[in-house]
Amino acid sequence: MEWPIKENDIFKTSQTAKEIWIAAMEGVSSPEADSWRLQMEAVTNWRSQYIDVVGEFCAIMLESSPEVAIQMAQAGLQALHSKMLFRIDENDTTVSALDAFERDDFAKLETETVSSSVSTSTYQFPICSPKDEWLTGDKAKNQLVAWSDYGCMEESASQHASTICELEDVSSLVHGKVFVLLGITSEMGSAKPLLQIPGAHVLGIARKGPRLDALVDWHKKHGAGNTTLQFPKDGADMLKQGPQIAQWIVETVPKNKEIVFCQLAYMDSEAHVRISVAMDLICQSVIRKVSNVVSLSYLTSPGTAHSIPPEAAEDAKRRLDNRPLWQSITSMMSMGQWLQTTDSWEEKGLLNGLTHLQGPNYALAKTSQQWRCMVDYWKRGRKVSCPHAPPTRTESMVRYATIASALEGMQMFEPNVSFSTGSSSSLLTAILLYHVNYDECLTNPKNKSKLQHPMHIFWDGSVHGGSWRCPFDMNSTGTLSFLFGKAMSGPYIPGSSVADE
């Protein structure tokens, strides 16, 4: 999977990215859309100017009718897929990414199946606490309530996960399903939580390497004995073998099982767009070729421009009105540069969570995933699990000293919380299990009439880490978060976010 413009073996992304955003807006006729087009034309440095442009794009989408919003999402996906290229061989032969996934002349992948030595017949689902303690039953539910009461996730997330945790045995929730994890070694992903549930069937995609080997070894020692873990022998690279992976899934998935796709892979910088396109095209290729029921799952990012519930925006305003004195003084002494407000309570529920640190390629990758959720849920009637996922101390984050410090220091601005990988993975898996099993949840398209807009599907089960209810823009808290984090010794856990013993 490649970008169409390359100079001196380096992908050039800005021009293509701008063309994709413009294509998504192409069919929209309104004064706001015309103004946005002029704004885009005036851009001279995409890297430094994208936040306002993309934020305004999402504002227009939110203020548009559901039909126009879906039109924008479809147009954006079409442009993204048609512009990206796929390298067929080492002789510089490339075709459009869309065309590559129509071919069936690639070498087939072989399957490796791994079993576990653990004998388990029933399983009560646990949640990992902020102190890295595994909690079940009432203790797990108390921690879930503590998180939602603190404000780092929505009440629906607590309710959904509590429903799962109160079950004496969750094995029935995985029966009749095969979970396809694209990026199975993701630290925030569902691999380990699912593989401990008796009867789970997991197909995994990852490149061959130490992380895949470590997961296989873990499964042999800790996975439930009657689970099934399968992956392409010697691993598989979604950037280079996407069409082959899609065909392997088609041939490996039992015909009588519901497919639950979990799109988990993350890569730095421009590669994140490429891997997102690869995952989407793999899913869409499989959907075209199978008769199975297919559900989609994503970990939506609060680091995008997105819609938030009015109640959350009002809570952010309340927190601003009652902020500590030191925050008011800090803002004044910085001449308003630090602790700028999100003003989500005045922006019709739009929160622009884009940050300069993550950059425009991250924005395009994560927004395109939201486009897919909207299209497949709203127009195609597909079940989609897409809760916001919180800032998490993953290896890919904490390996950078600056980010590691900021993850701790940001918690000085309530109700922001940085989660451990165990907490994120277990909590988000519990929400996934609820979304794909309980028909009354809003992510079931049967309940679409309860939503006013396609951008509202991301509200259900959201674990945003506090950004929805914190009144401050993340770009204006970064320096302070870093300084606070540098002064801390080890992971910081806000006391009010932890359930009482």
C-alpha positions, -999 to 999 in steps of 0.1 A, spaced: 0 0 0 16 33 -11 9 70 -15 8 81 -51 36 107 -47 71 97 -38 103 117 -40 137 103 -31 120 72 -16 100 93 7 62 95 4 48 130 0 13 131 15 1 167 19 -12 172 -17 -30 138 -18 -45 143 17 -59 177 7 -74 162 -24 -92 136 -3 -107 161 20 -118 183 -10 -133 152 -27 -153 145 5 -168 180 4 -174 180 -34 -211 173 -34 -220 196 -6 -237 229 -16 -240 255 11 -224 288 20 -204 270 47 -190 245 22 -181 273 -2 -163 291 26 -145 260 35 -133 255 0 -118 290 0 -102 282 34 -86 251 18 -74 270 -12 -56 295 11 -36 268 29 1 272 24 14 247 50 -9 217 55 11 205 85 6 237 105 -29 246 92 -48 214 90 -64 215 125 -87 244 117 -95 231 82 -104 196 93 -122 209 123 -144 231 101 -150 201 77 -163 181 106 -185 210 118 -201 212 84 -207 174 84 -223 176 119 -246 205 109 -256 187 76 -285 163 73 -278 126 79 -280 120 41 -254 147 33 -231 135 61 -232 100 47 -226 114 12 -195 131 25 -182 100 43 -187 79 12 -170 104 -11 -140 106 13 -136 68 14 -139 65 -24 -112 92 -29 -89 76 -3 -92 41 -19 -89 53 -55 -58 75 -49 -38 50 -29 -17 25 -48 -8 -11 -43 26 -25 -54 21 -58 -73 57 -68 -76 93 -55 -71 94 -42 -107 76 -9 -98 42 -23 -110 15 -6 -92 -23 -5 -95 -50 14 -76 -56 -1 -42 -92 -8 -52 -81 -28 -83 -56 -48 -63 -83 -62 -41 -103 -74 -72 -74 -97 -82 -72 -133 -72 -39 -143 -87 -17 -139 -56 -1 -168 -38 -23 -183 -11 -14 -181 26 -11 -212 48 -27 -214 82 -12 -221 116 -35 -231 145 -24 -228 181 -40 -245 211 -37 -239 249 -29 -263 277 -54 -246 302 -86 -264 309 -115 -240 315 -153 -246 311 -167 -213 325 -153 -178 327 -163 -146 345 -150 -116 326 -125 -95 346 -116 -58 344 -81 -46 352 -81 -18 378 -59 13 377 -36 -5 402 -33 -34 378 -55 -57 399 -79 -80 381 -114 -75 394 -146 -95 388 -182 -92 398 -192 -64 421 -156 -52 425 -153 -48 388 -186 -30 386 -175 -6 414 -144 3 394 -165 9 363 -188 33 382 -158 51 397 -144 58 362 -178 71 349 -184 91 380 -150 107 377 -158 117 341 -132 98 321 -158 77 304 -195 78 298 -221 61 319 -231 39 290 -195 25 290 -199 16 327 -234 1 321 -223 -20 291 -191 -34 308 -210 -40 340 -235 -61 321 -207 -83 309 -189 -85 343 -220 -95 362 -224 -127 341 -211 -158 358 -200 -172 325 -194 -151 293 -186 -181 270 -220 -179 253 -211 -144 241 -184 -158 218 -203 -188 205 -212 -187 168 -187 -159 162 -152 -156 148 -133 -125 158 -109 -114 131 -82 -91 147 -64 -70 121 -33 -61 142 -37 -89 167 -6 -79 187 -21 -45 195 -16 -38 232 -51 -22 234 -67 -49 214 -89 -78 224 -66 -108 217 -57 -118 253 -92 -110 268 -109 -131 241 -85 -160 242 -93 -165 278 -130 -171 271 -139 -208 265 -150 -214 230 -136 -182 214 -124 -184 178 -99 -158 169 -82 -152 136 -52 -129 138 -32 -108 114 2 -95 122 37 -95 108 61 -122 118 82 -111 147 88 -111 185 54 -96 193 35 -124 175 58 -150 190 51 -136 224 14 -137 219 15 -173 207 36 -183 238 12 -165 261 -18 -183 245 -2 -217 250 2 -209 287 -28 -188 296 -55 -192 268 -86 -213 274 -81 -248 263 -110 -249 238 -102 -217 221 -91 -216 185 -63 -192 175 -54 -191 138 -31 -169 118 -12 -170 85 18 -192 89 49 -170 91 27 -140 97 14 -116 71 19 -79 63 -13 -60 56 7 -33 36 21 -58 12 -3 -88 13 -37 -72 18 -55 -91 -11 -40 -124 1 -50 -118 36 -86 -110 25 -87 -143 6 -72 -162 35 -100 -149 58 -126 -159 32 -113 -194 30 -106 -198 68 -138 -184 84 -165 -211 90 -195 -204 68 -220 -205 97 -203 -180 120 -208 -143 124 -176 -124 115 -165 -96 139 -138 -76 124 -116 -57 149 -94 -31 132 -65 -25 156 -33 -19 137 -15 14 143 16 28 126 35 60 130 30 91 107 19 85 71 20 47 74 -11 50 97 -31 61 67 -18 32 46 -25 6 72 -60 20 78 -68 18 40 -54 -17 39 -76 -28 69 -107 -12 54 -101 -28 20 -95 -62 35 -128 -60 54 -148 -47 24 -133 -74 2 -143 -102 26 -178 -87 29 -183 -89 -8 -173 -125 -10 -190 -142 20 -226 -147 30 -218 -145 67 -232 -118 89 -204 -93 94 -200 -67 122 -172 -41 124 -153 -29 154 -130 1 158 -113 20 186 -123 55 178 -99 83 187 -107 114 209 -78 130 190 -101 138 161 -128 164 155 -160 147 166 -195 151 181 -200 149 218 -233 147 238 -248 180 250 -246 168 286 -208 163 283 -203 197 268 -223 213 296 -202 194 322 -171 208 306 -185 243 309 -194 237 345 -158 225 352 -145 257 336 -167 279 358 -155 260 389 -118 256 379 -91 260 405 -76 294 410 -42 282 398 -56 274 364 -71 309 361 -38 325 371 -18 303 347 -40 312 318 -37 349 326 1 348 331 5 330 297 -15 358 280 -41 332 271 -17 308 254 -21 281 280 -54 265 290 -74 277 261 -110 264 262 -125 239 238 -158 259 237 -176 226 229 -206 240 247 -208 268 221 -200 247 190 -232 226 188 -214 197 204 -183 196 182 -151 189 200 -120 195 179 -95 171 196 -69 174 168 -34 181 181 -2 193 164 16 164 180 -3 138 161 -4 155 128 -26 155 96 -20 119 86 -33 107 120 -63 129 115 -70 114 81 -65 78 92 -87 80 122 -114 101 105 -116 77 76 -124 50 101 -152 71 115 -165 75 79 -166 37 75 -185 33 107 -211 59 96 -216 45 62 -219 8 72 -241 15 102 -264 42 88 -267 31 52 -258 -6 50 -275 -16 83 -243 -32 97 -237 -36 134 -207 -14 144 -189 -12 177 -169 21 177 -164 35 212 -138 62 219 -107 47 234 -87 65 261 -51 77 262 -31 46 272 4 38 283 12 16 254 47 7 244 44 28 212 35 59 234 58 56 264 89 49 243 89 87 237 99 105 269 80 136 260 47 117 254 53 95 284 55 125 306 25 142 290 4 111 296 10 114 333 8 152 336 -24 156 316 -42 140 345 -37 172 365 -66 186 344 -96 167 356 -112 145 346 -84 133 323 -71 98 330 -43 78 313 -52 41 313 -29 11 317 -29 -13 288 -46 -39 309 -74 -15 319 -79 -3 283 -79 -38 267 -102 -54 292 -127 -26 294 -129 -21 256 -133 -58 251 -162 -59 275 -178 -31 256 -172 -49 223 -189 -81 237 -219 -60 247 -222 -42 214 -221 -74 193 -245 -94 216 -272 -71 230 -297 -60 204 -309 -30 226 -276 -11 223 -274 19 200 -247 4 178 -273 -21 165 -287 -4 133 -322 -16 144 -321 13 169 -309 39 143 -341 60 149 -329 68 184 -299 87 169 -304 121 153 -272 120 133 -246 94 120 -219 112 140 -237 103 172 -229 65 169 -196 71 186 -213 83 219 -223 48 230 -198 32 253 -173 60 249 -141 57 270 -127 91 260 -103 94 289 -119 127 301 -114 149 270 -152 153 265 -156 168 300 -123 187 303 -128 223 294 -93 228 280 -79 223 245 -52 196 245 -29 218 223 -29 244 251 -22 220 279 7 201 263 36 221 279 20 220 313 12 183 310 48 176 301 62 197 330 38 181 355 47 146 342 84 152 344 79 161 381 61 128 388 78 96 398 61 67 379 25 64 368 1 88 384 -34 76 393 -60 103 402 -74 90 435 -110 98 427 -108 75 396 -102 45 417 -130 26 434 -129 23 472 -115 -9 486 
